[in-house]
Amino acid sequence: MSNNYFSFKQFTVWQSDCALKVCTDACLFGAWVAAHVKDDAPANILDIGTGTGLLSLLLAQKIPAAQIDAVEIDAAAAAQAASNAEATGWNIKVHNTAIENFSSIKYQHIISNPPFFSNDLKSDDALRNKAMHSTTLTLVSLFTCAVNLLEKEGNFSVLIPYARATELEKLAAQFGLLIFKKALVQQTPTQEPFRAMYILSNAVTSPAEVEQIIIKENEQYTADFATYLKDYYLFL
């Protein structure tokens, strides 16, 4: 059973009321995005499908001046994300609504760890299915909403299973977004990539940078992984 909370150096994520708990790939994704966009200092950020609020918290630690809006369709998860955010005092506001119904300003950066799976076997947990499977939010719907809410030269960051990377890249091109940065994530050096992380933009002027990140080697976190997570994880 997962712990009811996950402690980081500057905040704690309580997660008992959320279908999806804190996981390594989501932590890496948030830290990776924060590392690449913090120097741009986006004034506002939108987190689509925030769940526990993890991505918003990871970004807020690195970009404390940004106003972050976090959208979550599940009421219990939204309440817990709001509580996690309020405990930090950072500029995070959680909205309990579907992103399709969310009307707001344009954002300089949008981030999402969306429902991953389209045709995979589902569990008996309805909330977990909603959080993990793209039955309530398809990639097309996600891109439609993100493009409508993104500033002209804004960035859109997405985490996706590696098996759906080609699908995502084709969809991004259809919506006029180019790959600014891309990282392929492996659990170990001998395993194939299992996640792909993207920062997309409609203002790219140079070829995409592609990075390979291996999480563990010889049962230890790699230097690359530690570089991104050292400001967050308690024992790095």
N, C-alpha and C positions, 0 to 999 in steps of 0.2 A: 504494500500500500504506500502511496506517495505521502510525504510529509505534508502537514497543513500549511507549512511556510517554507520559504527558501531565503536565506539571509545572504545579502551582498555587503560589500564594504560600507556603502552609504545608504542603503535602504533594505527593507524586507518585503518580500512578495508573499502575502497570505493568499492561499489558493483553494481552500476547502470548498468554496461555492462555485468553482470554475471547472468546466468539463475537461479542459486541457491544462495540464500543470506545466510548470517551468521545465524546459528541456534544453539540452546542450546546444542543439542546432539553432534554436530561437535566440539563446543568449549570444552565440557567435554572430548571428545575423544582426542583431541590434548593435552589438559592439563594433562590428565591421562597418555598418552604415555610419554610426556616430563618428568613427575615426576618419571616414572619408568626407563627411559633410560639415564637420564642426568648424573648419576654417572658413567655410562659406557663411557661417553664422546665420542660417535661415531664421527670419523673424517669427515665422509661424510654421507649424508642422501638424499634419493630420495623420492619425493612426487608425486605420480601418480594421475593425475586428480585434479590438485591443485585448479581449480575454482578461487576464489578470492585471493588465496594464504594464506588462514587462517591457515591451519595446518603448513605450512612452517614457518609462523610468530610465532605461538605458540611455536614451537620447537626452533626456532632461539633465542627467548628471553631467554630460559633456557640453550641452548647449543650454545653460540655465536661463539665459535671457529669452529664449524662444517661448512663445505661447503655443501650447500643445493641446489640440482637441482630439480626444480619443472616443471612437464610436464603437458601441457594442450592442448587439441585438438582444442578448440574453440578460434579463433583469437582474438575476442574482450575481452573475459575473460582473455586470456593470457596477453594481453596488460595491462589490469587493474591490474592483479596480479603483473606484473613487476613494474608498477607504485607504488603499495602498498609496494613492497619490497624495491625499490630504496629509498623511503622516510625514511626508517629506517637505512640504511647504513649497514645492516647485510649481511652476505654472502649467498645471495639467488639469483640464476640465473634461470629465467623462460624460458622454451623452448616450442614454439608453434608447437607441433607435436603430432601424436598418439604414445602411448607408444610402440606399436608394431614396430614402425620405429625408435625408440630411441636407439642409440648405444652409450654406454659409458663405464665407468669403473665399477668395482664391488662396491657395497655399503655395509656399515656396518649396516645401518638401512634403511628400506623402509617402507613408510606409505601410506595408501590410504583410502579415503572415497569414494568408488566406486559407479557407478550407481547401485542403490538398487534393483529395481523392475523388475521382469521378466514377470509376467502375469497380472499385475494390469492395471486398466483403465488409459489411457493416457489423457493428457489435449490437448488443441488446440495449445499450445505453443511448437513449434518444438525444440527450444533450451532447454527448460525445460525438454522435453522428453528425449533428448540426454543426459542431465546431470543426470537424475533420473532413467532412464530405461536402462537395460543391453542389448540394441540392438547394440550399437557400441563397448562396452567392456563387455564381459561376464566374469563371475567369473573364468572360465577355462582359458580364455585369460589372465586375470589379474594374476593368479597364474603362468602361463607359463612364462610371462614376468618377474615377480618378482623373481622367482627362478633363472632365467637366469642371472639376474642382482645382485643377493644377494651374498655377501661373504660367504665362507664356514661356518663360525660361526656367521653369521649376523642374525638380527631379522626383521620380517615382521609384521607390525601392520595393522589391518583392522577393520573398523566399518561396521556392517551389521544389517539389521532388525532381531529382535529376531526370527521371523518366518523362517528365512533362516539359523539359527545358525547350525542346524544339517547338512544341505547341505554343509556349509562352512567347518565344522570340518571333514567331510568325504573327502572333496576335499583336505584339508590340509594334511591329512594322505596319500593320493595318491601321493602327491608331496614330501613326506618325511619330512613334517614340523610337529612339535609337539607343543602343547599349553604350553607356558611359563607362561602367565598370561591371565586371562579372567575376564571380569566384565559384569554383567547383569544390565541394566539401567531401572529404573521405573520412571514414572512421579511423582507418589505419592505412599504412602504405600499401598493403596487399589487397585492400578492398576497393571496389569500384566506387566512383562518386555516388552519393545518395541524396545530396541536396545541391541546388544551384541558387546562388544569390545574385541579384541584379540591382544596379542603379541605372535607371532609364531616364532619358532626357530628350526634349525636342530641340535642344540647342547644342548638340554634340558636333565638334569640329575636327576631332581626331579619332583614329581607330580605337576600338574598345580595348581596355586593358583586361586581360584574363589572368586570374590568380588561382593557384591551387592551394588549398588549406587542408592539411591532415590534422585531425584532432589529437590522436594518440599514437605514439610509437614506443614499443617496448613497455607498454602499460603506463606510460607517462605522457602528460600533455606536451605537445611539441612546442618549440620556440615560437613558431608562427601563431599558434593558438594562444599561447601565453601573452604574446605581444598585444593582442586585442582584448583579452579578458583580465589582464593583471590589475587594472584599475577597478575591477568589479568583484572578482572572485576572492573570497576571504583568504585562501591559502596559496595564492600566486604572488 
